[in-house]
Amino acid sequence: MSGIVNLRVERVERVEGAGQAPASVGESPVWRAAEQALYWVDIPAQKIVRLRVDSGERAEWRLPEKVACIAFDRRGTVLAGCETGLFAFTLPDAAQASSGEPGRAAVRKLAAPVFEADDMRFNDGRCDRQGRFWAGTMVQDMAAAKPAGALYRFDEHGVLSAPVVDALITQNGLGWSPDGTTMYLSDSHPSRRLIWAFDYDIDSGQPRNRRVFADLHHYAGRPDGAAVDADGCYWICANDAGLLLRFTPQGKLDRQLAVPPTKPSMCAFGGRNLDTLFVTSIRPATGASEHDGHLFAVRPSVTGLPEPEFAGEL
């Protein structure tokens, strides 16, 4: 793969084409098959970044506020969860953005929840198998440990739901089983460290029967962003532990893979055959290693599923 340098850790590679400067909070990797490109965000830098993996061409766009999670509609418009709400972003001027000068995205606000506390933003989000966009909120000061976060559904008609799941501290880990009938959600706050599974009604978009899927108090790290593979297994980034953990649909840990950054933040399957697991990471304020904040590629000998697009028109 062009632009990737092998590391001493077998089967894990740092994606040098992603750029030499580390992200403060790299998050929300999304593989867009139509472009054969990986997109991701740097939350505090207010940036969306794109890498065409085969050519190594990199582009970035500056946004007017922090952006935490993204998805695409069929036309390539970005649906994003940010600080003050959900936005549609059109990413023009790719040539300028590829030249090292960040492009400017055209912005349109779509919806906003009533935040339960001050200093909140959206966090983890993605589309379900039917193309509804789901995203959760959190208080930005994690040390406050306020359970003011909630999970919302934004449907194809442009309607933002009331809170579907509430009392979350640090919402994370959204994912769906291959048939869409199981939804996964986590709370990555150190005091929670739980992953839940729900029965999911694919017609109504309503999750029910919430139960603990995995309690990471029994494992290393905190549950951050996730991906589901074609076998229905759930991959979670174990933040603070430098690990990827794979749980079977029955909630059994069956694989553990070390990655160079201490704080892997989210993973997503990509590549032409969806056989590469891309991993973003966070760079801690103190004690950072040379790998923290960079993008990595893992070849776990399993394949992923295409990332669903938003079913509505943005």
Buried (B, 14 or more C-beta within 10 A) or exposed (E): EEBBEEBEBEEBBBBBBBBEEBBBBBBBBBBBEEEBBBBBBBBEBBBBBBBBBBEBBBBBBBBBEBBBBBBBBEEEBBBBBBBBBBBBBBBEBBEBBBEEEBBBBEBEEBEBBEBBBEEBBBBBBBBBBBBBBBBBBBBBEBEEEBBBBBBBBBBBEEEBBEBBBBEBBBBBBBBBBBEBEBBBBBBBBBEBBBBBBBEBEBEEBBBEEEEEBBEBEEBEBBBBBBBBBEEBBBBBBBBBBBBBBBBEBEBEBEBEBEBBBBBBBBBBBBBEEBBBBBBBBBBBEEEBBEBBBBBBBBBBEBBBBEBBBBBBEB
